[in-house]
């Protein structure tokens, strides 16, 4: 009996933003699995791809511009192609994903793939955009010039997928690897030889008919990348985004709040009074619902980020910021990881792998959490909605939008200052020059935009359904127990009645959470925070957005069984301490926002920093300096505001 033939391994390689992920998803469907390469934190995506009647393993290599092995991603890709990764054989073939609108730059990687003695098939993506720009390409001539099969594909329209499978199948059968000879001994000579080869191949097969489009693009870039007007436009775009987020999200947020309130009331009406009913209504529904109510704003934020990326404007923003970043010692490549951190610091920190120099990479990691991620958005929104809603500047601009932009700007400014200090002290090194291509302007692909928006939003919802749910239950238990029936001394009863303390507040004060909050109150009192805010701060170190659900639980939002039950915003406005004094003021809200801009309140981020730096020393350094900086800035904000007469 003959042994079954081994399943072939095919590697998918290509430049970032060349359509590699879209193609990988189209080829593998839902049959994907994600793991890490042995010994490193670089993710390894693998899926099953049926080629004709043959099953194959398709592995998605990290996005690469070259295979010079100067970054972690390039090193991993080189090891995979050489068959030096544990548990992975050497690939039987490579599918090189090449952006048709940026052929010269993308084909450089293809010439390097020829060096690994593996059959190569070129998948020409973005062909629809290429043709809309009225370019012409002779696929057969390009294939003949390169010496490998070339297939035009459009994964979203299922174009060329069958032809690509057929080309790979033929390559597996022939096992023919293209030989590419380079003249010259120096590295520069070899680079020039590769580009000369590419130039000759393109001259034979490609005709560009977009002189008019290039002229328009250059005129637009003169404005959008202008050192003064470009920055004004960038600030204006960000301000417009935040203004729109507030305007469009109001109605769905109100509906979600009413829905969770009605759900809590239905649970109380349908279940008998007791611990289980309280857990479901006050712990689970109030806790998770208090965070999910901000989902419309999260969706809008991700929508705008995806549109800016898809149109090509994000690269222009990177170009604008490069000069400023280089002055503080940051690598130009740091911009994209930092921009990613506005959605979530975790993928932003992981994106620093493309930075070759370790000191530059660590400097970027140390400041990435200063970018205001989507998890901070619910905190900002709650504070702004409670104390600054309905207020305008200049009669038309929302104070909320201005404050939101100010929080984002504060994070950026502090990050740049910290980077300036780090790169001149513990991480001293000169930044290498920044080389980045400006992609052509494109109409955003609505399918891609909505896919990105929904994927990122689902991760947020998934987090609310796991981490935040668990934390909400723990917090509810800490605030619910102990359930003592001890008689309160008459003197304390009289004092409580004079201070108008509710039984719920009295119970919370004596709970485990209340005792913990009272323990740290002397430390946070100079910031204008009481022990209840202290409980919320402690909980938020697990995940920033947990602060909202914690306050929902602390202030018993939705507990009253009537239609006029106060929302969390009303509860915060009306909150009073044991002495009957108002706890929250606009200054307190502003101080809390400043604290959240600068504090490292996310255990997941801490874990990723530990993995990416492979050092507890750097991780603890980040936690210590960011927490200390947040406390100092909050102290200055509150005490300075009081001195200036603000409240």
N, C-alpha and C positions, 0 to 999 in steps of 0.2 A: 504494500500500500504506500503510495507516494504522499509525502508531507505536503500540507497546504502551502502555497506560495506566500511569503511574507507580505504583509500589507505595506504598500509603498508610502513613504513619507514625503510630502511636498511642502516646501517652505514658501510663504507669501512675503515678499520684500518690497519696500517702496518708501518714497519720501513722505514725510508728514503732509497731511491734507491732499494726498494724491488720490483719494477714494479707496484706499486699501481696506479700511474697516467696512465700508459699504459692500465691497466685493466679497470680503470674508463672510459677512452675514448672509449674502445672497447665495454663496456656494455651500455653506454649512447649515443654513436655516436655524432651527432651534437646537440642533445637536452640538452644542458647544460646552466646553468646560474650561475653567480658569484656575490656574495654579501658579506657583512661583518657580522660577528656575532654581536648582539646588544651590544653596549657599548665598543667594542674593535675594533682593526684594523686587526684582523685575518680574512683572506678571507675564505668564505664558498662556496664551489663548490657543486652544486646539479644538478642532471639530472634524466631523466625518464628511467627506466629499465623494460622491459617487461619480466615477468617470466611466461612462458607458455602462457596462455591467460590473465594473471593478470598484471595490470599496478602497478608499485611500484615507490617510491621515493628513489633514491640512493644518499646519502650524503657522500662526501669524507672528512674524518677527516684529520687534519694536520699529517704530517709524525712524528712518535713517536718511541722512543726506550723503553719507559716505560710509566706507568700511575701514577707516583708518585706525579704528580701535582706540580712540582717544577719550571716549566716554563709556560709561557702563553699558548703555544700550548697544553701542557699536561693538564692544568687546563680546557681549553675549551673542550677537548676531554672527560674528566671525567664528566663535566657538561652535555654534550650531551648524554652520556651513562646513566646518572642518570635521564634524562628528565628534567633538570633544566634550559634549555635555552629557552627564550621567543620565542614563535612561532614555536617551534619544540617539538613534542611529544617524549617520550622515544622510541628508536628504537625497532622494532619488531624482528630484527635479526642483527647480525654483520658478515660481511665477513672479516676474518682476512687474509691479504695478507702476505704470508711467503716465503722468498727467500730460495729455495731448496739448494742453495750452502752455506747457512749460517744458518742452521736450529737451532742450539743451541741458538744463540743470538736472532733470530726472534721469537722463540717459547716462550721466556720469556714474551713478550707482550701478547701472547695468554693466558698464565696462569693468567695474570692479568685481561684479559677480562672475564674470568670465574667468577670473583668476582662481576660482575654487574648483574647477574641473567637475562641474555639475551641469546637466542640461538646463537651459534657460528658455522660458517662453515669456514673451512680453505681452502684458495685458494693457492695452491703450485705453485709459479711462478719460473721462471728461470729453469724450468725442462729440457729444451733442453740443456742448459749449463751443468746442473747436469749430464745428461746422456752422453754428449760428454766427460766428465771427467771420464767416465767409473764407476761411482758410481751406486749402486743398492739400490732401496727403495721399500719396500712392503707397498703400500698405505693402504691396508686393515688392516695390523697390526698396522700401525701408527695411523689410525683412531680409532681402538679398544683401543690402549694405551691412546690416548688423550681423548677418550670418545665423540668425535664430528666428523661429516663428514669431510673428506679430499678429495679434488679434485685437480688433476694436471692440470694446465692450461698453455697455451702459447698464449697470446692474439694476438700477431702478426700473428700467423698461425691459429687462430680460433680454437685451440685445447682446449677441456674441457669446452668451454663456455656454451654449452647446458647442460652438466652434472652439472656445477656449479649452473645454474638456477634451475635445478631439485632438487638439494640438498637444496637450499635455500627455494624452494617451500615446500618441505617436512618439513623443520624446522619451517616454518611459520604455517603449519597445526598442527604440534604436539606441538609447543610452548614449547618444552623441553629445559630447560637451564641446562647445565652441572654444577654440584656442585663440587667445588675443595676445599678440606680441607687442612689446613696448621697447622703443629705442631710447637710449639714454640711461645713464647710471644715476643721476641725481633725482631726488624726489620731484623737484620742480619740472625737470625734463619729462618725467613720466606723466605728470599732471597735464602739461601742454600736449603731450602725445595723445592722451585720452580725448581732450577737447578738439584736437585737430581731426581725430577719427570721427567724433560726433558731428562736427561741422560738415565734413565731407558727406556723411550719410544723410544729413538733413538737406543739404543743397541738392542732392539727387532726388529727393522724394517729397519735399514740402514746399508749398508756395503760400506766402502770406499776403492776404488782401485786406489788411486792417489798418492801413496808414491813417485813414480818417478817424478810426476808433482810437488809435494810439494818440493822435493829436488831441482828441477830446479828453482822454484819460490824463494826459500830461497837464492840460489846462486845469482839470479838477485837482490834481495833486499839487499844483502850485499854490492853491488856496488851502486845501486840507492839511498839507504838510508844512505850511508857512510857520516860521519860528514864533510869530506872534498871533496872527489870525488863526492858525491851526490850533493853538492851545485854547483860544477863546471858543472856537467851534467845539472842541473836545469837552470843555466845561459845559457849554450850552447843551450838547447832546446828553451828557450825564444828568443835567438838571431837568431836561425834558423827560428823560426816562423815569426819574423819581416822581416828577409831577404826574405823569401818566399812571404810574403804579398806584398812587394815592387816589386818583380820580376814578380809574376803571375798577379798582378792587373793592370799593365801598359796598356796592349792592351785594355781590356774592359773599362777602365777609359777613354782612348782616344776616343773610339767609342761613349761612352755616352756623352762626351763633344762635339764631333762633331754633335751628334744627337740633343742635346738641342740647339746648335748654329744654326743648320739648321731649327729647329722648330721655333726659334725666328725670323729668316730671312723670313720664310714662312708666319708668322703672319704679319710682317711688309709689305710684298709684297701683301698680300691678303686683308688687311684692310686699310681704308683711314687713313692718319695721324691724330693724335688727342690723347686725354687723354686715351681713352679706349685701343687703340693700344699700347701706352706706358705702360699702366698698365699690359697688358697681356705679352708683350715682355720683359720689363725691371723689372717689379715687380714680376710677377708670374713665368715665365719661367726661367729668370735669377736667381731669388732667390731660388726657390725650386730645379732647376737643378744644381745650384752651390753646393748643399748638396748631392743630389742623385748621382752625379758623383763619390762619394766616396763609393757607395754601394758595389762594388766588394771587397774593402778592409775590409769592415764591414763583409761581407759574409765569407771571408777567416778567419778573426779573430774568428768568432763564430764557424766555422768549426773546427779549431784547438782546441779551448776550449772544444768542444763537444767530440772530439777524446780523449783528455787527460782525461776527466772525464770518458768516457766509458771504456777505457783500464785499469783504476784503478790507473793511475799514479798520479792523483790529490791528492789522499789520501797520497801517498808517499811524495809529496811536502809538505802537511800539517804536516806530521811527521818530515820532515827535518826542517821546520820553527818553530816547537813547542818550542824548547829550546831557540831560539832567542826571540820568543814572550813572553815566560814566564819571561825572564830577564827584559823585559820592563813592566811587570805587566799585560799583556794581557792574557785572558783565551784562552786555546788551541782551544776551539770551535769557537773562533773569526776568525780563518783562512778561513773557508769556506765562511762566509759572506763577508770577505774582497776579496776573490777570485771572488765571484759573482759580486762584485763591479767593477771588470775590464770590465765586460760587461755593467753593469749599476748599479749605486749606489742605485737605488730605491729597486730592489729585494734584494740587499746585506744588506741594512738597515733592511728590513723586515725579513731577515733570522736571525737576531740577537735574535729573539724571543726564540730560543732554549737555550740561555744563561740564566741560572737561576738567578744569582746575578745581581741586577739592576745596581750597579756601574760598573760591568764588561760590562754589556750590553750597558750602556750609553757611556762608554769609546770607545767601538767598533763603535758605531754610530757616535761619534764625529770625527773619523778618516777615516771612510769608503769613504767619497768623495775625499780623497787624491789619491785613486786608479784611475789610468787613464782609464776612461770608454771609450766606443766606440764613444761617442759623441765628445771626444777630438781628436780622430784619424784624422778626416778631417783637423783640425787646424794644427796638427803636420805635416801631409802629405803636406799641402799647403806650409808651411814655408820651409820644407826640399826640396820639389820639386822646389821652387823658388830660393833657394840659395845654396843648397848642393847636387843637383842632379849630377850624373855622377862622383862624387868624391869617392875615395876608401882609405881604410886604409890597410897597408901591401900589397898593390897591388891587393887585391881580395875582401876585405870586404867592403861593402857599408857604406859610412859615414852616410847615411840616417838610416840604420838599427842600427848603433851604437848610433846615437842621439835618435832614438826612444826608444831603451833599456835604455838609460840614463834618459829619461823623466819618464819612468815607474819606474826606480830605485829611482829617486829623490822623487817621490810620496811615495814610500814604506819607504824610510829612514826617511823622514819628519814625516810620520804617526807614525813610531816607536818612534821617539824622542818625539812627542806630547803625545803619549800614556804613555811614561815613566814619563813625567811631570804630566799629569792628574792623573795617578794612585798613585802618591806620594803627591798630593795636594788635589784638590777638590773631586776626586773620589777614595780616598785612600781605599784599601782593598786588602788582599792577594788573589792571584788567586788560585782557586781550582785545583787539579791535572787534567791533560788532559788524557782522556781515549778514544781511537779511534781504531777501527778495520781496518786492512789493507785488503781490498777486494782482491779476487784472480785476477790475470791478466786475461783479456779477450780480445778476438778480438772484436774491436768495431762493434756494430750493425749499418750497414750503413743506414738502414731505420731510426733508432732512431737519428743518427748523423745528417742526412739531415733534418729530421723533426725539431729538435732543432734549427739547423742553419736557416731554412726558417722561423720558428716561430719568432725567435728573430729579424731576418732581416725585417720581415713584420711589427713588432712593430716599427722599425726604419723608414720604409717607411710610415707607418701610421702617425707617428709623423711629418714627412716631409709634409704629405698631410694635416695636421690639424694645429698644433702649428706653424710650420715654415712657412706654407702658410699664415696664419693670420699675423704673425710678418712681413713677407716679404711685404705684402700689406701695412701694417701700416708704415713700414720704407720707402717704395717707396713714400707714400703720404707725409711723413715728409720731404723727400728730393725733392719732385716734387713741393710742394707748399711753399710759395705763388708764383703765376705766375704774377709777376708785369711787367708792361711795362714802368716803370719809366726810364727817361733818365739819363744815368750815366754821372756825371761831366767829362769834358774834361781831367782834371788832372788825374782822376782815370782810364780813358780809356788809356791814355799814359802809366801810370804805369803798367796797365794790359798787354798792348802790349809788354812793355819792359820785363816783367816777363813771357811772353808767356802763359798767363792764357787763357784757352779755355772758350767759352761761357758756356759750361756745368759746368766747375769748378767754374766759377763766380756765376752761378745760385745756385749750391750746397752750396757755402759759405754763400749765403744769405737766404737759406731755413731754415725751422724750425729745421731740424736736424743739419744743419751747425751751427746755433746759439747755440744749445745745446752742440755741440762738442767744439765750441770756449769757452763756459762757463767753461768746465772742463779741457781745454788744459793746463792752468798753473799747475794743479795738476799732470797731466800725462807726462808733458814735461821732467821732470827729468828721466823718463823711456825711453826716445827716441821716444815717441809717439806723433803724431800730432793730430789735431782735427778730422780728418777723421777716424783715428784709434780709437779715443775716441768715435765716434758715433758707431762704430762696437762693442766696448767693452760694451757700455751701452745696445745695443741690445742683446748681448750674455748672459746677466744676465737672460734672459728668457729661453734660451737654448744654450748650449756651441757652438753647430755646426752652430748656426745662424750667427756667426762671418763670416763664409765663404760666405753665401748668401748675407750678408750685404756688404762685400767688393765687391762682384760681382755687386751689384747695385751701390755702390759708384763709382766704376771705369768704369761703363758703359760697362761691358763685353758683347760682342755680339751685340753692337748697330750699328757698321759699317756694311753696307750691301755689303760685298765682302768676298771672300774666305780667304783673308789674315787678317781677323779680329783677333786682339790679344786675347789670352786666359787670364784668371785671373792671371796666373803666370807671363806672360809677362807684364800685366798691373801693377802688384805690383813692378816688377823690374824697370819699367820705370817711376813710380810715382814720381812727384816732387811737392814741396810746392810752395807757392806764390813767394818765392824768387828764384825759379829755382833750389833749392838744392834737391838732392835725398832724398826721405823720408825713404825708406827701405834699410837696409844693413843686412848682415849676423848677426851682433850683435843685431840689432833690432828684427830680426826674432827669435833669440835664447831667447832674453828677453821676447818676447811675449809668447813663449812656456813655459818658466819658470813660468810666471804669470798664464797661464792656468792650469799648473799642480797643483797649490796650491789654486786657487780661487774657491769659491763655486758659480759657475755661472750656476745655474739650479734651476729655481723656483719650478719645480716638486720635486726635492730632498728636498728643504726647506719645502715644504708642507708635505712630508712624515716624515721628522724629527719631525715636529710639532705633527703629528698624533702619531708617535711611542713613543715619550717622554712625550706627553700630557703636554707640557710646552713651552710657548713662550720664557721664560728666557733662556733655553738651546738652543733653535733654534736661537735666536738673538746672543747668545754667539758664536755659531758656525759660523754664517755669519760674525760676526765682527772679530773674531780672524783669520779666514781663509783669508778674504779679506786683512786685515792688514799684515798678513804673506806673501801673494802673492805680495803685493806692495813692501814690504821690500826686498824680494828676487829678484824681478825684478829690483829694484833700485841698489842693490849690483851688479847684473849681468851686467847691462848697464854701470854704472859708473866705476865699476872695470875693465870691458873690455876696456873702453876708456883709463883708466890709463895705462893699459898694452899694448896699441897701437893697439887693435883690432877695426875693423869697420864693 
